[in-house]
Amino acid sequence: MLDLNSKSILITGGTGSLGKALTKEIFSKWPGVKRLVIYSRDEQKQYQMALQYPESKYEAIRYFIGDVRDYNRLKRAFENIDYVIHAAAMKHVHIAEYNPDECVKTNIGGAENVIRAAMETKVKNVVALSTDKACAPINLYGATKLASDKLFIAANNIKGDRDLKYSVVRYGNVMGSNGSVMPFFLKKRKEGVLPITDPNMTRFNISLSGGVEMVLHALDTAWGGELFVPKIPSYRITDVASAIGPDCKQEIVGIRPGEKVHEEMITASDSFTTYDLGKYYVILPQQPVWSLPDFIKNFSAVKVATGFSYTSGENSEWLTVPELAKLVAEHVEQEDAAGNN
Ligand SMILES: NC(=O)c1ccc[n+]([C@@H]2O[C@H](COP(=O)([O-])OP(=O)(O)OC[C@H]3O[C@@H](n4cnc5c(N)ncnc54)[C@H](OP(=O)(O)O)[C@@H]3O)[C@@H](O)[C@H]2O)c1
């Protein structure tokens, strides 16, 4: 059982959607956490977060300004840290397409720096965030996250005898997170028209709390080198539009550069090393640094069929319009409570 009391944790991108949700969960579940470091660049976001989590009330919290591109700063921040959650990223597909080298520097260079800084300090466990867009990527964002995933997985091969492991969590769209379709449609519905890129488009959906649960699961159970994939439902983009603006006109505007009609989390080529763990799938490294039979026994892991793939368009679980409307209402309520509307 994971116990973060008396532990020191650092979240890169701690002011982001996932970082804030993780912070909330950690303080509520483990009030005895020793230190929780929020590592990110923008002082304004840290200032805002500190209004919610002031150091006077949350004694364990520290706000550390830093860029994941800056190895020395990362290494300083990692001193006396036990666990690192690497959530910092450039994540907007079209912005990455237009500014490719910036995205490479943050998503690949940042991953290299996190890996190195963990090796040079006493960090014991690193969980890095991936995305479905990293699976058979067609855009630069996805390609950089795939490179990042590979770096984290392979880092287990070069850690030597350090008490340290690296694992990855991959999931789909977080409904309501910064830059996602829900806040976009909520803004647009006032105009009476919701732009739809492609009427056939589907996406995987995970809640913020589902993402947090997945990260904590990886922190708790990883042996090093796993890529965890949750079993989550899909939705049709037209259904999200119907849930948010039932009376709005849906206008087809065409697919944007770097977008897929359906997302994928596990390809048929991954099926050779993918196991079903019940609630999650896990893609294992081709050459794990531990015994595969021991892993299979320990987690009652069942190998998926050869050729198996996990795509949003062929999912067995779908969110209906009423279910989506309920999620929208919950999101609006949370944003109201946080004073964001
Ligand atoms: N949201 C989703 O739908 C989704 C889905 C799948 C996977 N993911 C992955 O989950 C992770 C977290 O996503 P999120 O939704 O929480 O993102 P987010 O809300 O956009 O937050 C990103 C965070 O990263 C920080 N950051 C960005 N560039 C940085 C840099 N160079 N150095 C240090 N910090 C930096 C940002 O703060 P500053 O700008 O102040 O630095 C912010 O705290 C990402 O890795 C993303 O790829 C997200």
The ligand as an SDF file (V2000), in Angstrom:
LIG
                    3D

 48 52  0  0  0  0  0  0  0  0999 V2000
   -4.6910   17.1010  -20.2880 N   0  0  0  0  0  0  0  0  0  0  0  0
   -4.8210   16.0320  -21.0590 C   0  0  0  0  0  0  0  0  0  0  0  0
   -5.8420   15.8420  -21.7120 O   0  0  0  0  0  0  0  0  0  0  0  0
   -3.7040   15.0290  -21.1260 C   0  0  0  0  0  0  0  0  0  0  0  0
   -3.9620   13.7870  -21.7190 C   0  0  0  0  0  0  0  0  0  0  0  0
   -2.9500   12.8450  -21.7790 C   0  0  0  0  0  0  0  0  0  0  0  0
   -1.7200   13.1560  -21.2550 C   0  0  0  0  0  0  0  0  0  0  0  0
   -1.4640   14.3720  -20.6970 N   0  0  0  0  0  0  0  0  0  0  0  0
   -0.1270   14.6440  -20.1720 C   0  0  0  0  0  0  0  0  0  0  0  0
   -0.2660   14.9000  -18.7880 O   0  0  0  0  0  0  0  0  0  0  0  0
    0.7110   15.8480  -18.3840 C   0  0  0  0  0  0  0  0  0  0  0  0
    0.0430   16.9440  -17.5820 C   0  0  0  0  0  0  0  0  0  0  0  0
   -0.9240   17.5730  -18.3880 O   0  0  0  0  0  0  0  0  0  0  0  0
   -1.8190   18.7720  -17.8490 P   0  0  0  0  0  0  0  0  0  0  0  0
   -3.1280   18.6630  -18.5160 O   0  0  0  0  0  0  0  0  0  0  0  0
   -1.7450   18.8320  -16.3710 O   0  0  0  0  0  0  0  0  0  0  0  0
   -1.0290   19.9950  -18.4820 O   0  0  0  0  0  0  0  0  0  0  0  0
   -1.2070   21.5570  -18.1990 P   0  0  0  0  0  0  0  0  0  0  0  0
   -2.4260   21.8120  -17.3970 O   0  0  0  0  0  0  0  0  0  0  0  0
   -1.0190   22.2510  -19.5170 O   0  0  0  0  0  0  0  0  0  0  0  0
    0.0490   21.8900  -17.2880 O   0  0  0  0  0  0  0  0  0  0  0  0
    1.3510   21.8350  -17.7720 C   0  0  0  0  0  0  0  0  0  0  0  0
    2.2880   22.1710  -16.6270 C   0  0  0  0  0  0  0  0  0  0  0  0
    3.6380   22.0650  -17.0730 O   0  0  0  0  0  0  0  0  0  0  0  0
    4.3340   23.2490  -16.7550 C   0  0  0  0  0  0  0  0  0  0  0  0
    5.3830   23.4290  -17.7470 N   0  0  0  0  0  0  0  0  0  0  0  0
    5.2490   23.5540  -19.0930 C   0  0  0  0  0  0  0  0  0  0  0  0
    6.4470   23.6730  -19.6660 N   0  0  0  0  0  0  0  0  0  0  0  0
    7.3660   23.5990  -18.6560 C   0  0  0  0  0  0  0  0  0  0  0  0
    8.7830   23.6540  -18.6190 C   0  0  0  0  0  0  0  0  0  0  0  0
    9.5010   23.8130  -19.7290 N   0  0  0  0  0  0  0  0  0  0  0  0
    9.3930   23.5350  -17.4240 N   0  0  0  0  0  0  0  0  0  0  0  0
    8.6790   23.3850  -16.2820 C   0  0  0  0  0  0  0  0  0  0  0  0
    7.3390   23.3180  -16.2600 N   0  0  0  0  0  0  0  0  0  0  0  0
    6.6960   23.4350  -17.4420 C   0  0  0  0  0  0  0  0  0  0  0  0
    3.2560   24.3410  -16.7580 C   0  0  0  0  0  0  0  0  0  0  0  0
    3.5910   25.4670  -15.9650 O   0  0  0  0  0  0  0  0  0  0  0  0
    4.4430   26.7030  -16.5650 P   0  0  0  0  0  0  0  0  0  0  0  0
    3.8580   27.0190  -17.8850 O   0  0  0  0  0  0  0  0  0  0  0  0
    4.2900   27.7460  -15.5270 O   0  0  0  0  0  0  0  0  0  0  0  0
    5.8630   26.2270  -16.6400 O   0  0  0  0  0  0  0  0  0  0  0  0
    2.1260   23.5790  -16.0760 C   0  0  0  0  0  0  0  0  0  0  0  0
    2.3470   23.5370  -14.6870 O   0  0  0  0  0  0  0  0  0  0  0  0
    1.4330   16.2920  -19.6360 C   0  0  0  0  0  0  0  0  0  0  0  0
    2.6610   15.6240  -19.7090 O   0  0  0  0  0  0  0  0  0  0  0  0
    0.5310   15.8740  -20.7560 C   0  0  0  0  0  0  0  0  0  0  0  0
    1.2730   15.5670  -21.9140 O   0  0  0  0  0  0  0  0  0  0  0  0
   -2.4550   15.3140  -20.6070 C   0  0  0  0  0  0  0  0  0  0  0  0
  1  2  1  0
  2  3  2  0
  2  4  1  0
  4  5  1  0
  4 48  2  0
  5  6  2  0
  6  7  1  0
  7  8  2  0
  8  9  1  0
  8 48  1  0
  9 10  1  0
  9 46  1  0
 10 11  1  0
 11 12  1  0
 11 44  1  0
 12 13  1  0
 13 14  1  0
 14 15  2  0
 14 16  1  0
 14 17  1  0
 17 18  1  0
 18 19  2  0
 18 20  1  0
 18 21  1  0
 21 22  1  0
 22 23  1  0
 23 24  1  0
 23 42  1  0
 24 25  1  0
 25 26  1  0
 25 36  1  0
 26 27  1  0
 26 35  1  0
 27 28  2  0
 28 29  1  0
 29 30  1  0
 29 35  2  0
 30 31  1  0
 30 32  2  0
 32 33  1  0
 33 34  2  0
 34 35  1  0
 36 37  1  0
 36 42  1  0
 37 38  1  0
 38 39  2  0
 38 40  1  0
 38 41  1  0
 42 43  1  0
 44 45  1  0
 44 46  1  0
 46 47  1  0
M  CHG  2   8   1  16  -1
M  END
$$$$
